[in-house]
């Protein structure tokens, strides 16, 4: 969501920002619902800090007064850099007006450096318990700027802090954070939206909260979060609430609804959304058509996406008819597929009933969102005017070709774009980058470099993403020397500074050629360049050492990651540490790491158990596999508890084929036939087909002569009765001759 923020006036105080940005001062307390409106003592007052008197601060002096006046003068003249220098050199805190203006102007500059400086002011005030000296305007601007600069969680914490302190941020501030969170953390986005609107509802007088109540843009942001989560019920609830706040859905609202239909796997509803926009007379825009093309590309329905683009090229406005016809073709194809698959219909009856039930629930939601779904127009509606495809729509179609491996069609589309009369349809750097991606995916690195050269020739500048794609292509083809040369060209010739993604790609490339030393060189070089490593950087370097049999070095990298306050250790990092020890069969060390994980409230997942099983196999300790099998079984059974499981307990586990197959392999080789059968049963319960051919080969090679010794004592034979019974049961499952049948497969009548 974009925000147009006017620059603060150079000759006004901090409270004289444009009215669109004038955030509320501490608000009067809303009346309690359980008391009369004349009550002066609300049931749930805001927790406001009392304003300190002048005696709370250092005694005033002439120097302090002069400094404050100089600072305010610099701020009014928009000399923010000089004002920051004066502030950082001053030993005392400036006046609230100066502090608020400084934070506001630094936030308005919206550069990484200026936002970082504003954050240091917040940190200082928090440490000195002086946050009350800032007004809501400055904090709101900082929250908005932080969200735009990628510090979304920090921005969210600022908005929450304002709410706790009795301030209501302006809708443009909090909705900017909700918008950013909608893609990064949709659940947090919805939670923040609910927190603000819940607080706003507590005020009986709408005029008091007029600048904070949600608008259509705010609703579009939170609806986008719902669409990203695929939460149809919450989407409907929020959509219905819009009228309560005087908000009307606009074309962006319905664009988000197109995304929701795609997340819900309801391709048939895309045309219904388009017709609803036309039916309501909502102002149309190209983003809707782009959303439609992107949705069909996401469904891998390139044929319909091509039809939309071709119709736009031909100047047609009957896109609704094209999409209705496409739906009919899909229904016809589905019917033919059902007729073809009639023979196994009974096997899928239960699954089909579940899908049907889910579709009925979806229909209830979408019928409320799209009334024209119940009573569609008899004839397909027409677009209000003709729209020609722009470069964004062409590029989206090209991405579909790239995903499908249709390199020729990708290049052909690029050529068609070059010959368009409309400049809006000409290829841009995103288009060329898509072509580069297509060639890289196909392994045609020379062709990809030719496209890069052409971009330079026609003065369409390649960006960092273009170079990173090429770097990844060289690394995937194990051409690290060419990747290093491209990195030099990127920095020296193109003037593009490599970022953390560039170095992460190169570190990963070193792993592919088993060069852990090279990975470390790139990691150190990245830090020398002043580039902050991400958790991907750390875990990739750990992977380099783990795969090269150096778990102690991987542990050192992990310890450094723990000390880095900018990086949050996740389960991937823990798993990489476990993998490093397990590759060498150091099971006890790996178990110590897992114990540390539990102490830090991280719980083993399928990847953790998979590494541990492989470590047990390397160490040849099949007894450990039995203990591990017990733990995995308990985790699998937890899914039946559902909501009754405590938050501190590990989450339910759904094992995959690799984990169960490895466990069965170990148990079978160790002649734990009963446990092997239990694991096979678990595989079948989870819909995983056991590899009978593999298990049969293992049994024949390792156990075919078991129990055949004629010299075993009777006591030994008695001890092995249970084991022999389990072996016969396993042979029965494999289809090998066993005691349940005769040694020959043909039927023989019993002898009398």
QUIWO-V450228 format. One line per field, one symbol per residue. psi: psi as a letter, one per 20 degrees, with the letter a starting at -180 (. if undefined). Layout:
psi->???
This chain:
psi->pqpopqqqpikrrhikrqhijnqqrpqqpqqqhirriipjnqhmqqnpqqpqrhihrqpqrhggggggggghghhhjkmhghggggghipirprqhgggghggghghhhkqhghhhghhhgggghghjlkhiiqrhgghghhgghhghjimghggghgghhgghjjqoqqhhghhhgggghhhgnhghggggghgghhhhiiphohhhkhiiqqahhghhghhhgghhiknhghggghghighhjkpppahhghghhggghghjkmhiighggghggghikppqrhhghghgghghhhjkmhghghhggghhhikqjlhhgghghhghhggghhghgghhjhhkhhhjgghhhghggghggghgghhhhnhihgmqqhqpqqqhrppqpahggghghhhggghikmgghghhhgghhhjqhphiiqqahgghhggggggghijmhghghhgghhgggjlnpqahgghhggghgghhjkmhghggghhghggggikopqahgghhghghhhhhjlmhghghghghhghhijppqrhhgghghhhghghjkmhhhhhggghhhhioiipppahggghhgghghhhjjmgghhhhghghghhjkpqpahgghgghghhhggilmhhhhgghhggggghhihhhhciiqqhiqqrqpoqrggghggghgggghjkmhghghghghhghhjkopqnhgghggggghhjhjqjipijqrhghhhhjgghhghghhhhghhjqprihrrhqhqppqqp.
